[in-house]
Amino acid sequence: MVDVITDVHLIQTAQRMGLPIDSADTGSLTSFNYVWKKHHITETDYKKSLDFYTHNPAILDSIYENVLNSLSKQKALLLAKQRPK
């Protein structure tokens, strides 16, 4: 679930910034369908899981701690690539 939520947040952020996810990106449906396909789930699976975790805040907190760690690592890698050598 950590990887799924991480990808969902990355797509949401890219959309808010007006960035295309890829050259075939025509909107949020396409973007999120990519996430569902990548992780072999459906949107319904995602919503059911999120509902479960919402009702179990201790587990959700742990998941989001890992999501934040994942996003921080990805940010560090991107910043490292941008630094002049």
C-alpha positions as CSV (number, residue, x, y, z in Angstrom):
1,M,0.0,0.0,0.0
2,V,3.0,2.3,0.6
3,D,4.0,2.2,-3.0
4,V,0.5,2.8,-4.2
5,I,-0.1,5.8,-2.0
6,T,3.3,7.2,-2.9
7,D,2.4,7.0,-6.6
8,V,-1.0,8.5,-6.0
9,H,0.6,11.4,-4.2
10,L,3.2,11.9,-7.0
11,I,0.4,12.0,-9.6
12,Q,-1.7,14.4,-7.6
13,T,1.2,16.7,-7.2
14,A,2.2,16.6,-10.8
15,Q,-1.4,17.4,-11.8
16,R,-1.5,20.3,-9.4
17,M,1.7,21.6,-11.0
18,G,0.2,21.1,-14.5
19,L,2.9,18.5,-15.4
20,P,2.0,15.7,-17.7
21,I,2.6,12.2,-16.3
22,D,3.7,11.0,-19.7
23,S,3.2,11.9,-23.4
24,A,-0.1,9.9,-23.5
25,D,-1.5,11.5,-20.3
26,T,-4.9,13.0,-21.1
27,G,-6.1,13.5,-17.5
28,S,-6.4,12.1,-14.1
29,L,-8.3,9.0,-15.1
30,T,-5.4,7.9,-17.4
31,S,-2.8,8.7,-14.7
32,F,-4.6,6.8,-12.0
33,N,-5.3,3.9,-14.3
34,Y,-1.5,3.7,-14.7
35,V,-1.1,3.3,-10.9
36,W,-3.8,0.7,-10.7
37,K,-2.3,-1.3,-13.6
38,K,1.3,-0.9,-12.2
39,H,0.3,-2.3,-8.8
40,H,-2.2,-4.9,-10.2
41,I,-5.2,-3.4,-8.4
42,T,-8.4,-1.7,-9.3
43,E,-9.7,1.7,-8.2
44,T,-12.2,-0.2,-6.1
45,D,-9.4,-2.2,-4.4
46,Y,-7.6,1.0,-3.6
47,K,-10.7,2.7,-2.2
48,K,-11.6,-0.4,-0.1
49,S,-8.0,-0.5,1.3
50,L,-7.9,3.2,2.0
51,D,-11.3,2.9,3.8
52,F,-9.9,0.0,5.9
53,Y,-6.8,1.9,6.9
54,T,-8.8,5.1,7.6
55,H,-10.6,3.1,10.2
56,N,-7.3,1.8,11.6
57,P,-5.4,5.0,12.2
58,A,-2.4,3.4,13.8
59,I,-1.7,1.3,10.7
60,L,-2.4,4.3,8.4
61,D,0.1,6.4,10.4
62,S,2.7,3.7,9.9
63,I,1.9,3.5,6.2
64,Y,2.2,7.3,5.8
65,E,5.5,7.3,7.7
66,N,6.8,5.0,5.0
67,V,5.2,7.0,2.3
68,L,7.0,10.2,3.5
69,N,10.3,8.3,3.7
70,S,9.8,7.1,0.2
71,L,9.0,10.6,-1.1
72,S,12.0,12.0,0.7
73,K,14.3,9.5,-0.8
74,Q,13.0,10.2,-4.3
75,K,13.4,13.9,-3.7
76,A,17.0,13.4,-2.6
77,L,17.8,11.4,-5.7
78,L,16.2,14.1,-8.0
79,L,18.1,16.8,-6.2
80,A,21.4,14.9,-6.5
81,K,20.8,14.5,-10.3
82,Q,20.3,18.3,-10.6
83,R,23.5,19.3,-8.8
84,P,26.3,20.3,-11.1
85,K,29.2,18.0,-11.0
